Amino acid sequence: MTEAAISCLPLRGFEVDSLLAFLAHLGLLRSLEAARPEWRPRTSWTGPPWRAQLAIGAAVSEAEVARAAAEGIEALAARFDADGRANVGFTGEEFRSYAKRVQQDPVGGRLAAALTAEWPETKKGTLQAAPLVMMFGAGHQNFLDRLVAVPRGELPSRLRNAKRPPDMRDPVRIAEALFAPWRRADDADGFRWDPEEDQRYALRFDNPSKAGAAPTVHGANRLAAIGFLSFPCLAGSRRITTPGTARESGGRVSFLWPVWTVPLSLHGVENLLVHPELVACRLDKLRPFGVAEIYRARRVNNDRYMNVTRAAPVSGDRSGQ
């Protein structure tokens, strides 16, 4: 906790080995900076076992943090402009037109940069999607539709005719994602960033496709949609790259994030994500910056769908190195 911090709140919901939780972590910092910049929010980890905590320069309660985060999410999500598309599938010309139109808006520009880059193209003549984009319309799972609707708290189509539809904008859902262990009990749309969304035939008696989507943590997905803004794409000769993303042998995509023990702002965490030693998994080089561990999760393909594994600390994970 910094000298300026008055409140230090444990973030019991943030699992250190979950990509969804890490994206939600970034989304929390961005949403609080948008809604209450005077709070100067910072986060850090204590442990092991690793436990996240939020330091704020004001005397606030958990409920006040949740309400402020919800305000920030809604203010930022109101400026999400997905170019009227359901999924990421721009041609170069389409993307340049879209990016030029939104570049003057910091939120719109960040969103466009997080979706793709101007090069290279796929064999179909479209631009490559960002590694975090894991849905392309299969099973009516449309990434951009969800990226706009989820943070805005819009009801999923299956719930719109319910007699008593849930309030998807209730700050209590944010509080549940931040301050309590995740129960994953919400009938809501996710982004396939939660390892618990990986439902396969193996070790199951029935067909998982008939069971529907796995229950999720709606508040975490709202925050994570905002956290997505922290991952701009860079053009490459063969592949686009984003912060904290690596290509392993065989072309496997892995996501890496640090565990930091000194309170950091969103800008500080984003600086760690672009540090070359993070993707290289050189933990010893990052320790002087307060990094105690690096976690790595891998993207996996299951038939038509993409999922992500639970992350493991690189200090004990030598596979793929």
N, C-alpha and C positions, 0 to 999 in steps of 0.2 A: 504494500500500500504506500502511495506517495504521500509526502507531507501535506499536499494540497487536498488529498482525498478526505472527505468527511464520512462518507458511507462506503462500506466494503461489503458487498453482498455475494454469497456463494451462488454460482450458477450450476445447480445440481443437475439440471437437465442436459448439459452439454457433455456428451460422450466423447472422449478424446479420440476414439478409433472410428468415428462415424464421419463420412464426408458431408452428410446432411448437417450434422451438428457444427462442423467447421464452417460451412457456408452460412449457417444461421448465426454463428459467432460474428462473422464479418458484417452480416446484415444488421445485427444488433448495434454494433458500433456506428455504422452509417446512419441508421434510423435515429439513434439518439443524438448524433451530431447534427442531424437535420432538424430535429424537433427541439432539442435543448442544448445548443452549443455551449452555453454557459456552464453546463455540468462538467465539461471536459472528461468524457467517459474514457476509461482505460481498462484493459483486461490483462490478466496474467493467469498462470497455472501454479498450483502448489502440489507437492507430492514427491515421488510416487507413493501410492496410486494418484494419478493426475486428476485434479479438481480445479475447474475454472472459477474465477472470481472477477467481479466487476467493481472497480473503484470509481467513485463519483465525487465531484467537488461540491456536494450539497447534501444536506440531511434529507434523504428520501426513503420511502418504503418500497417494498417489492411491487405493490400495486401501482405506485406512481411511476416506477420504471416501465412496467408493462403498458400503462396508458400512454406514456411518452413514446415508447417504441412503436405502438400502434399508430399514433399520430404521424410519426416519421415515415412509417411504411406507406400509409395512405397518401401522404404528400409526395413521396417519391414515385409511387406506383401510378399516381394520376398523370405523370409525365412519361410513362412507358408508351412508346410508339413503335409498334411492331410492323409498320408499313402495311397493315391490313392483311398480313399473312398468318396462316395457321402453323406453318413449319418453316424451318430454315432451308431455303433452296434457291438462293439468289443467283442470277447470272452476274457476271462482272459489271455489266452496264446497269442492271437493276440496283445492285448494291451501291455503286457510286452515286446514283441519283438519290437513293435513300439516305446515305451517309451525308451527302451534301445538304440535304434538307434539314437534318436534325443536328448538324454539327455545332450550331450556336447554343444549343441547350445542353448544359453539362450532364443531365441525366440521360437525355435522348442520345447524345453522342457516346456516352459510356455504354449504353445498351447496344447500340449498333456495333461498337468496337468489340463487344463481348460475344457477338454472334458469329462473326466470320472475318476474313481478311480478303483483300483484293486478289490474292494469289496464294496458292495455285488452284487450278480448276480440277474438277473430277472428270472422269471419262464421259460423263453425261453432259459436260459443258457448264455445270454449276460450280459454285465455290464450295470449298470444304466447310463443314460446320465445325464449330468449336468443340473441343473434346468433352466439355460438360454437357453438350446437347446430346441426349440419349434417347430421344423420341423423334420419329419422323412420320407419324400418321398410322403406324401399325396398331391394330386394335383400337382405333379411334383415339389414340393418344397423341395429341398435337402439342408440340412443345411451346410454340409461341402463344397459342390460345391460353395455355395454362400459365405461362409466364406473366401474362397480362391479368388474367382473371384471379389467380390465387392471391397475390398480394393485395389486390383490391377487395378481397373478401367476397367475391361473387360466388353464388351457389353453383355447384356442379349441376349439369343438366339433369341428372337422375334424381336430384333433390328439389327441383324447382316446383314440382307439383305436390310436394309433401304437405300434409295438413298443418303440421307445425315445423316448418323448415328451421334449421339451426341458424343462429347468428354467427356467420363466419368472420365477422369483424370484431367480435367480443374480445376485449383485451385480456380476459381471463384465459383465453387460449394461448396468448403470448406468455402470460405468467406460467402456465403449465409447461410450456416449452423451456422456459428459463430456469425455474426454481424448483422443479420436482422431477424425479426420475421419470423417464418417458414410459407411458403405458401403451402408446400406439393404438388408440381406441377410436380415432376419428375416421368417419366415412368421408374422406376428402381426397382431392387430387394431389398427387405428388409428382416428382420429376425423375424418379428412379435413382436418386442420390442416396437413399437410405439402404444400407445393406439388407435390411429386413424385407425390402420389396423384391428380393431375388427369390421367386417361387418356381421351383423346377419339379419335374416328374419324379426324380430320384428320391427315394425314401418317403414317398407319399402314396397313400392308397388310391386317391382319386386324381382326376385331371385338375391341376391348379387353375387352368384357364376358366373353368366353370365356377370357381369360387369367387371370381372377381378380384379386383385390386386389393392388395393387403391394406389393412387399416394403418393409418399414419398419424403423425403429430402435426396437425394443421398449422399451429403457431410457428413451428420450426420451418415449415415449407414457406410460409409468408416471409419470414426473416431471410431464408436462404435465397428466395427470388431476388431480394435486395442485395444479398452477398454476391450474387452472380455478377454484379457490376464491377467487382474488383478483379476480373479476369479478362483484360483486353487481349485480343488476338494479334499476333504478329505474322506477317507473311514470311514464307520460307521457300526454298527451292523445290522441296517435295511435300512438306507438311506445314500447316500453320502451327504455331506454338502459343501457349498461354502461360502465365505465371504458375509455378508449382506443378507443371505437367512435364512428364518425361516419356520417351519412347524406349521401351526395352527390347531385348532380342525377340525377333519374330514380330515386331511391330506392336507389341502390347502397350497400351496406354496405362500409365500409372499417375496417380495424384499424390503429391507430397505436401505436407504442411508442418510447420515447426510447433514445438511446445516451448513457450517462452515464460521465464520466471520473473521478469521485471515488467511492471505495468506499461503497456503500450497502447497508443492510439491506433485508429484505423490506418493512418498513414504509416505508422511504424510497422504494423503487421504486413502491410502491402510491400514495404521495402524488403522485409525478410523473404517474401514470396518470390521476389525477382532476384534475390541474391544467387549468383551462380553456384555457390557451394551447397545450396539447398537441393537443387536437382541432382548435383553430383553426389549427394548423400554424405558429404564430408562434415560430420557432426563436430569434429574437433575444431574445424575452422569457424564454426558458428557459435561455439561456446562463449567467446568473448562478447558476443552480442546478447547474452542472456538466454540462449537457446539450450535447453537441457536434453531435448530429444527431437527426432524427426519421425513422423509417421507416414507410412506409404499404403495407399489402397490401390487396387487394380481394377480396371474396367474389364468386364467379361461379356462375351456375346452368348446369348441363349436363344437359339433359333432366330426369331425376328426381333428379339428384344436385347437391350443392353442393360447391364446392372453393374453394381460396384461391390467389391468385397469389403469386409471389415479390414481396417488398417492395422498394420503391425509396426512396431518400432524398428527402424532400420538397424539399430544396434544389435538386434537379435534376429533379424531377417536377412539371410544371405541368398535367398532364392532370386534368380534372375540377375545377379550381380556378376 
